[in-house]
Amino acid sequence: MYLTNRVREFLIEQNYYIDLYENHIHVFQYVDVIKLQTEEVILQMDGFQLKLLGSDFRVKKLESHEILICGNLERLERIV
């Protein structure tokens, strides 16, 4: 899986990454956290906002421009 991701990164230039795992959401290259609640998270991305809707959201790891959120994701929206 690691090699596949590296090849994809090389071939497709992206400014951000959103990885969905069971009960985890990993977002790389967000600009700012707009809203952080247990049922809604809004992240400012480069040129749009990313809205996560679900339940039991909590931040597991937070670094500069990278966030790992645990919880039950029900819907993901892109807000222009």
Backbone hydrogen bonds, N-H to C=O, Kabsch-Sander energy under -0.5 kcal/mol:
donor,donor_aa,acceptor,acceptor_aa,energy
5,N,1,M,-2.3
6,R,2,Y,-2.1
7,V,3,L,-2.3
8,R,4,T,-2.3
9,E,5,N,-2.5
10,F,6,R,-1.9
11,L,7,V,-2.3
12,I,8,R,-2.8
13,E,11,L,-0.6
14,Q,12,I,-0.6
17,Y,28,F,-1.8
19,D,26,H,-3.0
21,Y,19,D,-0.5
21,Y,24,H,-2.8
23,N,21,Y,-0.6
24,H,21,Y,-1.4
25,I,69,I,-2.6
26,H,19,D,-2.8
27,V,25,I,-0.5
27,V,67,I,-2.6
28,F,17,Y,-2.8
29,Q,65,H,-3.7
30,Y,65,H,-0.7
31,V,44,Q,-3.7
32,D,44,Q,-1.4
34,I,32,D,-0.7
34,I,42,I,-2.4
35,K,42,I,-1.8
37,Q,40,E,-2.6
41,V,52,L,-2.2
42,I,35,K,-2.4
43,L,50,L,-2.8
44,Q,32,D,-3.2
45,M,43,L,-0.6
45,M,48,F,-3.0
47,G,45,M,-1.3
49,Q,79,I,-3.2
50,L,43,L,-3.1
51,K,49,Q,-0.6
51,K,77,E,-2.9
52,L,41,V,-3.3
52,L,50,L,-0.5
53,L,75,R,-2.9
54,G,39,E,-1.8
55,S,72,N,-1.8
57,F,38,T,-2.8
58,R,70,C,-1.9
60,K,58,R,-0.5
60,K,68,L,-2.9
61,K,68,L,-1.5
63,E,66,E,-3.1
66,E,63,E,-1.9
67,I,27,V,-2.4
68,L,61,K,-2.7
69,I,25,I,-3.0
70,C,58,R,-3.0
71,G,23,N,-1.7
72,N,55,S,-2.9
73,L,71,G,-0.8
74,E,53,L,-2.8
75,R,53,L,-2.3
77,E,51,K,-2.9
79,I,49,Q,-3.2
79,I,77,E,-0.6
80,V,78,R,-0.6
